[in-house]
Amino acid sequence: MNCDMCGKGTDEVYAALVEGTEMHLCNGCSKYGKVLRGIKQQPKKEKKPKIIVQKPEEPEIIQSIVEDYSLIIKRAREKMKLSQKDFAKMLSEKESLIHNLETGKMEPSIKTAQKLEKSLGVKLIEEIEERKGADSGRKGNPGGFTIGDMIKL
């Protein structure tokens, strides 16, 4: 147990009254207060090692917006014969958002893409399965240059 005053770990601990406060003190610090009683140490329990069973990693599904989202949105809106203004009102969005999406200046969030998919009847979100675990290690890294590669240089 540790002394409340000096923090030293010791086997002998005393309950002592120091300036009106009961504290657990070591033999050296107990002289600063009135010793009320000795505290018996409880035998330390041996900690059993925890057994961790690792489950095989399930693949993580990542949602991503398709590359040609701007053309898909524009063509579907024009097919419905709606202006950007009318389409924006229908979605309860700003006209500038629709314009920026159709020109490719802005990529829609997943939530907005889901709203667009539902109203236009098109597919804007693709799901990519990413595996984690032993087979996700970097072997040859066909993906290109990483920050770690840059640091090694």
LINFEN-V408840 format. One record per residue. PHI is phi in radians with two decimals (* if undefined). OMEGA is omega in radians with two decimals (* if undefined). Layout:
phi omega
PHI OMEGA
PHI OMEGA
This chain:
phi omega
* -3.12
-1.70 3.08
-1.24 3.13
-1.20 -3.08
-1.64 -3.06
-1.77 3.11
1.47 -3.10
-1.25 3.08
-1.41 -3.10
-2.62 3.10
-1.48 -3.13
-1.70 3.13
-2.21 -3.12
-2.11 2.99
-1.51 -3.10
-2.32 3.11
-1.73 -3.14
-2.10 -3.13
0.84 3.06
1.47 -3.12
-2.09 3.11
-1.43 -3.11
-2.30 3.04
-1.71 -3.01
-2.13 3.05
-1.36 -3.12
-1.04 -3.10
-1.19 -3.09
-1.49 -3.09
-1.15 3.14
-1.24 3.14
-1.47 3.12
-2.52 3.12
-1.68 -3.12
-1.25 3.14
-1.62 -3.13
-2.90 3.04
-1.54 3.13
-1.90 3.13
-1.38 3.11
-1.39 3.04
-1.48 3.14
-1.04 -3.11
-1.26 3.10
-1.41 3.09
-1.30 3.13
-1.42 3.08
-1.45 3.12
-1.14 3.11
-1.44 3.10
-1.74 -3.13
-1.87 3.11
-1.73 3.14
-1.51 3.10
-1.49 3.08
-1.07 -3.10
-1.13 3.04
-1.47 3.14
-1.15 3.13
-1.60 3.13
-1.65 -3.14
-1.96 3.11
-1.62 -3.10
-2.40 3.10
-1.45 3.13
-1.12 -3.05
-1.14 -3.06
-1.67 -3.10
-1.03 -3.08
-1.11 3.12
-1.18 -3.13
-1.07 -3.12
-1.11 -3.09
-1.09 -3.13
-1.10 -3.13
-1.17 3.12
-1.16 3.14
-1.14 3.10
-1.12 3.09
-1.41 3.14
1.02 3.10
-2.00 3.01
-1.38 3.10
-1.04 -3.12
-1.12 -3.14
-1.15 3.13
-1.13 3.12
-1.09 3.10
-1.09 -3.13
-1.07 -3.11
-1.58 -3.03
1.07 3.11
-2.19 3.10
-1.41 3.12
-1.10 -3.14
-1.11 3.09
-1.10 3.14
-1.08 3.12
-1.05 -3.12
-1.12 3.10
-1.19 -3.09
-1.24 3.11
-1.55 3.12
1.44 3.12
-1.28 -3.07
-2.46 3.08
-1.66 -3.12
-1.23 3.01
-1.23 3.13
-1.06 -3.13
-1.10 3.13
-1.16 3.12
-1.08 3.11
-1.13 3.11
-1.12 3.12
-1.14 3.12
-1.02 -3.10
-1.16 -3.07
-1.36 -3.10
-1.67 -3.11
1.24 -3.14
-2.16 3.13
-1.91 3.13
-1.99 -3.08
-1.94 3.04
-1.98 -3.14
-1.80 -3.14
-1.96 3.14
-1.63 -3.14
-2.01 -3.14
-1.64 3.06
-2.02 3.08
2.06 -3.02
-1.10 -3.07
-1.49 -3.12
-1.62 -3.13
-1.12 -3.09
-1.48 3.08
-2.14 3.13
1.44 3.14
0.71 3.10
-1.20 -3.10
-1.27 3.10
2.06 -3.03
-1.45 3.10
-2.02 3.10
-1.09 3.12
-1.07 3.09
-1.11 -3.12
-1.17 -3.14
-1.15 3.13
-1.13 3.14
-1.24 *
